[in-house]
Amino acid sequence: TQLLEQSPQFLSIQEGENLTVYCNSSSVFSSLQWYRQEPGEGPVLLVTVVTGGEVKKLKRLTFQFGDARKDSSLHITAAQPGDTGLYLCAGPVMRGSNYKLTFGKGTLLTVNP
Amino acid sequence: DAGVIQSPRHEVTEMGQEVTLRCKPISGHDYLFWYRQTMMRGLELLIYFNNNVPIDDSGMPEDRFSAKMPNASFSTLKIQPSEPRDSAVYFCASSFHKGTRGGYTFGSGTRLTVV
């Protein structure tokens, strides 16, 4: 069972289009992170959201944390080929006194020129 | 800083052979994580260390897998004997803390193919 469900799994769009991808859970998270992973590389942190309802902007990328802190969305305006990659959300999960950062399976975005 | 450095980038080995993956974390980071990524299961945490001490190895699939961190600048993940189902991309990551706010810095990964 995947703790963080991401949708859609695959998304192929044309340059200039807008898009939104989602990260959902039935659990409450103290924070959520978004990473982007390019082919042949490791994930790179884009943003961390920590407050319910929080909105953060990173150039053409807008991240929102749900009011109940169970979900998050990433909106990209006027997508460019350089936005192509695997977008992963991640959240901290406590196991006893230990902690682990758990990832969703990601949304694979392809932006065609 | 050169970031998290992993070696080798690619490894092809025969079933039953021993495989050792290597990682050099970012200097000053006191947490080190080993993840495995496959299409079916995504990114899975295998084990993590804090100040060179293994804290949680509950993600290690079975006894064929072992990890060590002999000092703050080096860690290894060993598979012995390797099996075809171990084929995946293995990532090492490091951070200043558990990663709640600042996130992890990942290496470029080792793509392992066991034939």
Boltz contact constraints between the chains, C-beta under 6 A:
constraints:
  - contact:
      token1: [A, 31]
      token2: [B, 100]
      max_distance: 6.0
  - contact:
      token1: [A, 33]
      token2: [B, 103]
      max_distance: 6.0
  - contact:
      token1: [A, 41]
      token2: [B, 108]
      max_distance: 6.0
  - contact:
      token1: [A, 42]
      token2: [B, 91]
      max_distance: 6.0
  - contact:
      token1: [A, 42]
      token2: [B, 106]
      max_distance: 6.0
  - contact:
      token1: [A, 42]
      token2: [B, 107]
      max_distance: 6.0
  - contact:
      token1: [A, 42]
      token2: [B, 108]
      max_distance: 6.0
  - contact:
      token1: [A, 42]
      token2: [B, 109]
      max_distance: 6.0
  - contact:
      token1: [A, 43]
      token2: [B, 106]
      max_distance: 6.0
  - contact:
      token1: [A, 45]
      token2: [B, 103]
      max_distance: 6.0
  - contact:
      token1: [A, 48]
      token2: [B, 101]
      max_distance: 6.0
  - contact:
      token1: [A, 92]
      token2: [B, 100]
      max_distance: 6.0
  - contact:
      token1: [A, 98]
      token2: [B, 55]
      max_distance: 6.0
  - contact:
      token1: [A, 98]
      token2: [B, 56]
      max_distance: 6.0
  - contact:
      token1: [A, 99]
      token2: [B, 98]
      max_distance: 6.0
  - contact:
      token1: [A, 100]
      token2: [B, 45]
      max_distance: 6.0
  - contact:
      token1: [A, 101]
      token2: [B, 99]
      max_distance: 6.0
  - contact:
      token1: [A, 103]
      token2: [B, 42]
      max_distance: 6.0
  - contact:
      token1: [A, 103]
      token2: [B, 43]
      max_distance: 6.0
  - contact:
      token1: [A, 105]
      token2: [B, 42]
      max_distance: 6.0
